[in-house]
């Protein structure tokens, strides 16, 4: 019995809905992170500060880092990460927020090969 050759690459998809109780705290934390980033060029720093000050969703996108999610997982190397944030209307009772029709609670489809994803925010190659 031969097994088909399988890819070493795995796409992990995560969708989070966060409730912001203190937008000022989120913005201040993002501004501190920007200020502490010694590798951030001055022109990008100004742009980042403006973006996180104007939009809490941008501040969250700056603070929530997919690299942090997997940095301590042994045996892997992050190749690429994409993430985005946006303000949404959220009703937890809406059918729109149910699990995908094929998914059961706690069941994950590891063979999903759909190529669509949100806007790219960063690439691990840096």
Rosetta blueprint (number, residue, H / E / L):
1 X L
2 X L
3 X L
4 X L
5 X L
6 X L
7 X L
8 X L
9 X L
10 X L
11 X L
12 X L
13 X L
14 X L
15 X L
16 X L
17 X L
18 X L
19 X L
20 X L
21 X L
22 X L
23 X H
24 X H
25 X H
26 X H
27 X H
28 X H
29 X H
30 X H
31 X H
32 X H
33 X H
34 X H
35 X H
36 X H
37 X L
38 X L
39 X L
40 X L
41 X L
42 X H
43 X H
44 X H
45 X H
46 X H
47 X H
48 X H
49 X H
50 X H
51 X H
52 X H
53 X H
54 X H
55 X L
56 X H
57 X H
58 X H
59 X H
60 X H
61 X H
62 X H
63 X H
64 X L
65 X L
66 X H
67 X H
68 X H
69 X H
70 X H
71 X L
72 X L
73 X L
74 X L
75 X L
76 X L
77 X L
78 X L
79 X L
80 X L
81 X E
82 X L
83 X L
84 X L
85 X L
86 X L
87 X L
88 X L
89 X L
90 X L
91 X L
92 X L
93 X L
94 X L
95 X H
96 X H
97 X H
98 X L
99 X L
100 X L
101 X L
102 X L
103 X L
104 X L
105 X L
106 X L
107 X L
108 X L
109 X L
110 X L
111 X L
112 X L
113 X L
114 X L
115 X L
116 X L
117 X L
118 X L
119 X L
120 X L
121 X L
122 X E
123 X L
124 X L
125 X L
126 X L
